[in-house]
Amino acid sequence: MNLEDEQIGILGVGSMGRALALGLCNAGFAPNKLMLCDKAQELASNTATELGARSVASSALLAEKSDIVIIAVKPGDVEAALKNVSITDQLWISIAAGLTISKLHSYLSKEARIIRAMPNTPALIGEGATSFVLGKKTKESDKAIASTIFSSVGKVWEAPSETLLDAVTGLSGSGPAYIFVLIEALADAGVREGLPREAAQLLATQTVVGAGILARESDKSPADLKDQVSSPGGTTIAGLGALEAAGLRSAIYRAVRAATLRSKELAN
Ligand SMILES: NC(=O)c1ccc[n+]([C@@H]2O[C@H](COP(=O)([O-])OP(=O)(O)OC[C@H]3O[C@@H](n4cnc5c(N)ncnc54)[C@H](OP(=O)(O)O)[C@@H]3O)[C@@H](O)[C@H]2O)c1
């Protein structure tokens, strides 16, 4: 999908809005077709200058001048941010957590073309995981637009139903925090076994990064990759036995369930 004829507006230039702006520019999107808007006008204009993009002072102007508007303000700020916008034929892409397409229609119009997406923080370094779902009024070409935008900051999966976005939130939306805890625990455990803190931190982080990339690039399943490094009676299977005894798998199931349920609660 070529986005070069489209004018993209980003509403909210916080962590995610900035990550998407950078990702698009790094992926070759022409910065002069990018327009930024934030309540903090200086933030929008400084970021725009940094990227060679433009900034506008209000969401109404942003909507008027954009073919695609990415809504990247906090969920509680969305209604106010969309108050005075005129709906023409723009595509609206919201990344606001928990805000349903039906709620977004009530802020915009029944006829608005809306896509709801759930990215995660590794988007900041181009390694995000994003799922999106198409609203009923979207056109066939809108799917390719969303894929292209979110591919610029990582991997993308189109969810067939909006209800699955709660599970996406529980897994990949909240998932980076689970992995940060895992890295921290690995490093602490290494220190407990006598490693210097700095070395333990480096080894723990790189182990997670390396295993993650291997799992992504390999044609083997994670279970096969695990089996490959678990020789009979060896060190790794001893470690895995301890993880099983401590209930690691069950803890992960419960974490994803708890975050999924919380996402459903927040949406209601
Ligand atoms: N960060 C994540 O991990 C993550 C993951 C998935 C989805 N999301 C979603 O992404 C959205 C943005 O999150 P974030 O972490 O990037 O938030 P953020 O850093 O707080 O950025 C939001 C920006 O929008 C500005 N803003 C607020 N009201 C506005 C308005 N009416 N018009 C223009 N700009 C306005 C904020 O300004 P002030 O600070 O002055 O209010 C802030 O600069 C949220 O809806 C969140 O649910 C975030």
The ligand as an SDF file (V2000), in Angstrom:
LIG
                    3D

 48 52  0  0  0  0  0  0  0  0999 V2000
    1.7450    3.9670   25.8970 N   0  0  0  0  0  0  0  0  0  0  0  0
    1.3240    2.7160   25.6510 C   0  0  0  0  0  0  0  0  0  0  0  0
    1.9260    1.7010   25.9970 O   0  0  0  0  0  0  0  0  0  0  0  0
    0.0750    2.4760   24.8690 C   0  0  0  0  0  0  0  0  0  0  0  0
   -0.1780    1.2070   24.3230 C   0  0  0  0  0  0  0  0  0  0  0  0
   -1.3450    1.0190   23.5800 C   0  0  0  0  0  0  0  0  0  0  0  0
   -2.2280    2.0690   23.3990 C   0  0  0  0  0  0  0  0  0  0  0  0
   -1.9530    3.2660   23.9660 N   0  0  0  0  0  0  0  0  0  0  0  0
   -2.9100    4.3560   23.7980 C   0  0  0  0  0  0  0  0  0  0  0  0
   -2.2790    5.4090   23.1220 O   0  0  0  0  0  0  0  0  0  0  0  0
   -2.8650    6.6410   23.5290 C   0  0  0  0  0  0  0  0  0  0  0  0
   -1.7520    7.5950   23.8500 C   0  0  0  0  0  0  0  0  0  0  0  0
   -0.9870    7.0660   24.9190 O   0  0  0  0  0  0  0  0  0  0  0  0
    0.4010    7.7280   25.3100 P   0  0  0  0  0  0  0  0  0  0  0  0
    1.0390    6.8190   26.2830 O   0  0  0  0  0  0  0  0  0  0  0  0
    1.1260    8.1540   24.0800 O   0  0  0  0  0  0  0  0  0  0  0  0
   -0.1670    9.0440   26.0770 O   0  0  0  0  0  0  0  0  0  0  0  0
    0.5860   10.4070   26.3630 P   0  0  0  0  0  0  0  0  0  0  0  0
    2.0630   10.1990   26.3760 O   0  0  0  0  0  0  0  0  0  0  0  0
   -0.0740   11.0120   27.5590 O   0  0  0  0  0  0  0  0  0  0  0  0
    0.2510   11.3000   25.0700 O   0  0  0  0  0  0  0  0  0  0  0  0
   -0.9850   11.8780   24.8200 C   0  0  0  0  0  0  0  0  0  0  0  0
   -0.7530   13.3180   24.3540 C   0  0  0  0  0  0  0  0  0  0  0  0
   -2.0120   13.8540   23.9220 O   0  0  0  0  0  0  0  0  0  0  0  0
   -2.1160   15.1860   24.4420 C   0  0  0  0  0  0  0  0  0  0  0  0
   -3.5130   15.6140   24.4950 N   0  0  0  0  0  0  0  0  0  0  0  0
   -4.4180   15.4710   25.4960 C   0  0  0  0  0  0  0  0  0  0  0  0
   -5.5970   16.0250   25.1430 N   0  0  0  0  0  0  0  0  0  0  0  0
   -5.4470   16.5380   23.8940 C   0  0  0  0  0  0  0  0  0  0  0  0
   -6.3010   17.2400   22.9980 C   0  0  0  0  0  0  0  0  0  0  0  0
   -7.5540   17.5450   23.3340 N   0  0  0  0  0  0  0  0  0  0  0  0
   -5.8110   17.5950   21.7970 N   0  0  0  0  0  0  0  0  0  0  0  0
   -4.5350   17.3080   21.4550 C   0  0  0  0  0  0  0  0  0  0  0  0
   -3.6700   16.6460   22.2650 N   0  0  0  0  0  0  0  0  0  0  0  0
   -4.1080   16.2660   23.4740 C   0  0  0  0  0  0  0  0  0  0  0  0
   -1.4710   15.0660   25.7900 C   0  0  0  0  0  0  0  0  0  0  0  0
   -1.1850   16.3370   26.3350 O   0  0  0  0  0  0  0  0  0  0  0  0
   -1.1860   16.4970   27.9420 P   0  0  0  0  0  0  0  0  0  0  0  0
   -0.1460   15.5660   28.4700 O   0  0  0  0  0  0  0  0  0  0  0  0
   -0.8620   17.9430   28.1200 O   0  0  0  0  0  0  0  0  0  0  0  0
   -2.5660   16.1220   28.4150 O   0  0  0  0  0  0  0  0  0  0  0  0
   -0.2340   14.2340   25.4630 C   0  0  0  0  0  0  0  0  0  0  0  0
    0.8200   15.0340   24.9500 O   0  0  0  0  0  0  0  0  0  0  0  0
   -3.7760    6.3240   24.7200 C   0  0  0  0  0  0  0  0  0  0  0  0
   -5.1210    6.3840   24.3390 O   0  0  0  0  0  0  0  0  0  0  0  0
   -3.3990    4.9180   25.1170 C   0  0  0  0  0  0  0  0  0  0  0  0
   -4.5190    4.1850   25.6060 O   0  0  0  0  0  0  0  0  0  0  0  0
   -0.8090    3.5110   24.6680 C   0  0  0  0  0  0  0  0  0  0  0  0
  1  2  1  0
  2  3  2  0
  2  4  1  0
  4  5  1  0
  4 48  2  0
  5  6  2  0
  6  7  1  0
  7  8  2  0
  8  9  1  0
  8 48  1  0
  9 10  1  0
  9 46  1  0
 10 11  1  0
 11 12  1  0
 11 44  1  0
 12 13  1  0
 13 14  1  0
 14 15  2  0
 14 16  1  0
 14 17  1  0
 17 18  1  0
 18 19  2  0
 18 20  1  0
 18 21  1  0
 21 22  1  0
 22 23  1  0
 23 24  1  0
 23 42  1  0
 24 25  1  0
 25 26  1  0
 25 36  1  0
 26 27  1  0
 26 35  1  0
 27 28  2  0
 28 29  1  0
 29 30  1  0
 29 35  2  0
 30 31  1  0
 30 32  2  0
 32 33  1  0
 33 34  2  0
 34 35  1  0
 36 37  1  0
 36 42  1  0
 37 38  1  0
 38 39  2  0
 38 40  1  0
 38 41  1  0
 42 43  1  0
 44 45  1  0
 44 46  1  0
 46 47  1  0
M  CHG  2   8   1  16  -1
M  END
$$$$
